[in-house]
Amino acid sequence: MPNLIERTDQLHRKILIPYLPKRIISLVPSHTETLYDLGLSDRIVGVTKFCIRPTKELLAVEKVGGTKRLDLYKIKQLKPDLIIANKEENTREEIEKLMQQYPVWISDIYTLEDATSMITSVGEIVGREVAARQIAMEIERGFETLRPLRQPLRVAYFIWKNPHMVAAKNTFIDHILSLAGFENFFNQDRYPVLEEDELRRANPDVVFLSSEPYPFSNKHLEEFSELFPHSKLVLVDGEMFSWYGSRLKSTPQYLQKIILDNF
């Protein structure tokens, strides 16, 4: 039997994990990228089809379904000794099934502090404490240098079309927006679906159209300019707002460019 260590995940669950797990499955794209940045390419045996970074390295890694529709049989074949999941991105029923057979460490992230805590905690589990602390410190230093908007602007951050959905309060995206000086126009909880008449009554200063999960692009600008004739429309890289792992190293510079280029 391998040596086991007790760890606490971000849902405050205590779980037993093998010391230096050797067969890791990541069920979250931003966590997958973080694991690679921690130098764990030789220990990652499975990822989801939405785990796209780093691109070349992931080509040869087994895909275990989507974040919300996992291939549980394939996961069993891979014999993981650690599965890393997320409360929001994965499905509770599937994760509970996996918990019965494997150590499952679950993240739950709403703030930048949650994100850096996740990185350092995962680093401790996999034996990459120093590298994880370096990534976390680089992220924190980057946000310390970010110069937010001088005057707050009300923003609507769209993540889906048909139906129209936005990232509202109590989300990681909302927290990142606030760090750049934006105020969320919509006060609903999480990711509300909005009817067209509700959109036409709204009058945000800014509308962000995210590249993910819905791939908004230039072809959508005309439609949204009709819905929001008095708002500034900006296409944004959704990974910079919603990937709560090592990609956050690039987020402050990206946010600064948005501010300088548009406001």
Stockholm file with secondary structure:
# STOCKHOLM 1.0

chainA/1-263         MPNLIERTDQLHRKILIPYLPKRIISLVPSHTETLYDLGLSDRIVGVTKFCIRPTKELLAVEKVGGTKRLDLYKIKQLKPDLIIANKEENTREEIEKLMQQYPVWISDIYTLEDATSMITSVGEIVGREVAARQIAMEIERGFETLRPLRQPLRVAYFIWKNPHMVAAKNTFIDHILSLAGFENFFNQDRYPVLEEDELRRANPDVVFLSSEPYPFSNKHLEEFSELFPHSKLVLVDGEMFSWYGSRLKSTPQYLQKIILDNF
#=GR chainA/1-263 SS CCCEEEEECTTCCEEEEESSCSSEEECSHHHHHHHHHTTCTTTEEEECTTCCSSHHHHTTSEECEETTEECHHHHHHHCCSEEEEETTTSCHHHHHHHHTTSCEEEECCSSHHHHHHHHHHHHHHHTCHHHHHHHHHHHHHHHHHCCCCSSCEEEEEEEETTTEEECCBSSHHHHHHHHTTEEESCCSBSSCEECHHHHHHCCCSEEEEESSSSCCCGGGHHHHHHHCTTSEEEEECHHHHHCCSGGGGTHHHHHHHHHHHHC
#=GC SS_cons         CCCEEEEECTTCCEEEEESSCSSEEECSHHHHHHHHHTTCTTTEEEECTTCCSSHHHHTTSEECEETTEECHHHHHHHCCSEEEEETTTSCHHHHHHHHTTSCEEEECCSSHHHHHHHHHHHHHHHTCHHHHHHHHHHHHHHHHHCCCCSSCEEEEEEEETTTEEECCBSSHHHHHHHHTTEEESCCSBSSCEECHHHHHHCCCSEEEEESSSSCCCGGGHHHHHHHCTTSEEEEECHHHHHCCSGGGGTHHHHHHHHHHHHC
//
